[in-house]
Amino acid sequence: MITIENLNINLKEFNLCDITLNVKKNEFFILMGPTGAGKTVLLEAIAGLIPLASGKIYIGEKDITGLPPEKRGISIVYQDYALFPHLTVLENVTYGLRFHGIDRTKAEKRLDRLLDVLNLFDLKQRFPVKLSGGEKQRVALARALMIEPKVLLLDEPLSALDPNFREEVRGALKKLHQSSHTTFLMVTHDFAEVLSLAGRAAVMNKGRIEQTGHVKEIFEKPASPFVADFVGMKNLFEASFHETYGNVSKLKIEIGRIVDPSSRYVAIRPEDVIISRERFSSSMRNNYSGIITQIENQGFYYEITVQIVDISLKGLITKGALIELGLEEGITVYVSFKASAVHVF
């Protein structure tokens, strides 16, 4: 549905470079990346709000590169809602109809469906000032979808919401996507949103796309050190490889398979690292002893840093396990992880 070919944008202080991307019809696709990666710039280029230096943008088979925003069949929703304060919910939602020749009967059916899916029936006559953040975002979504766009662009629509509202709107987004024929392209850096909503995603960094693929593939098989770090593989090391082993400085790591000798890195997720006070007698191929150098509270979990020879390895452990094992900085512990938990690229 959305095809981007060799897109380049030159702004005063930022560039998008050689962006090539394909989003399938009716797909829920997510752009991830840190602040300043270029995600919003790409959305606004697709919407026609930023001129291209070069490249092409297609919606379906139609080249929309030179079309003005109102001719592209695209709606965009920002995190700040952008509702008209002097209009009621109903007037906000139906505002776009005056600019599109949509059959009245179809429009009424669509309005009823959107008000139902987004739970807005009881709010129709309220003004935005009387709405919560979650309610405002649901109104913004209804307004964007009221004109039945081919593509809906969402620029971090949940980031300004409280956690309870965020979950509520995330559920609404999922229902909307399942009940419409619109292709959703959303920007976020929240992994919960990615895992809950998207089938495929792309990771951006400094104006370039680092990796595109199924969400599971990006999280489990990062294509670069940046992607590995971004998706939470904090144990990331340069390595050399021989047969089924990787050598990280003085540490020998069993990978369990022969890998491409041109590979340069190994990565292990902290949640795949098991920490114990006693040596494991298990089938895990990688077992080491080390000294705890840091214990950091991460909310639901504690992040434990263990120094093994000259390598610092991080693992996650619950508060209950931390107390039960009597873990504290300076003591010796044993660290284990499966060969299959080692990612190589």
C-alpha positions, 0 to 999 in steps of 0.5 A: 500500500505504501511504497517508498523508493530511495527517498532523500530529504535535506533539511537545515540540520537533518537529512533522511538518506536513501529510505526504501520501505514497503508497507502492505495493504491493511497492515499495522506497521510501526517505525521505531527509533530514538528521539531525533532518528527521523521518524516524524520527518518520514511521516510528514514526507509521506503526508506531503508536508515536507518536500523531497530532495529525491525519491518516490512515494506510492500509495497502491499503484499511484505515484503521490510524490508531487501531490498536495496533502489533501489529494493523497488519501492520507490522514495524520494524527499527532500526540497533541490531538489538535482538536478544534476547541470551539467544536463539540466531539461530534462536530470535530469528528465530522469536520472533514466531511465538508471537504470530501464528497462522501455519500451521506448514508455511508457517512452516517454508518461510518460515524456510528461505527466509529463512535461505537468502537471508540466509545464516544456516543455519550461524549458527542455534545462535549467540548474538548476542554471537558475531555480526558487525554484518552478521550481527546485522542479517541476523538482525534482518531475518529476524526482522522478515520471519518473520511476513510483514508487509505492510510492513517499516519500516527505520530506517537499518539499514546506518548502524552497519555497517562498509563491507564489512558494509554492502554485504553487507546491502544486497545481502541487502535487495535479494534479500529485496525481490525474493523477497517480497510485502512493501512496504519503506519505508526511512530513509537519508541514504546516496545509494549505498543510495538509488540501489541499492535504491529506485525512488522516494523522498521528501526530508524537511526540518524535518518536511515533505516537500520532494519526492517522485518517482522517484530519478532525477528527484529527483537530476536535477530538484530541486524546491527549493534545499534538495533541490538542495543535499541531493542534491549540486548544490553550484553553486546560484545565484539567477538571473533569466531571459531567453529561453534565458539565466540571469543569475547576478550578472554571469555569463550562462549558456546554458540551451539552452531557454526556461524559466518566467520565474517560476523563481528558481534555476540549479544545476549538478552539480560532476561536470558541470563540466569544468576545463582549462588551455586554452580548450575548442574544443568544442560546450559552450555555457558557457565561462569563465575563472577563478582557482582559489581552493581545492583540497579532497581529497574521497577519490576526487576533488578538489573545485576551486573556481574564481572566475569574475567574482564567482561561485565554481563547483565542479568535481570532478577525479581525482587523476591529472588534478590532477597531469597538469594541474598544478592549484594555487591561484591559477592561471588555468583554463578552465571549461566545462559543457553547457547541458543540465547546467544545472538550473532551478527 
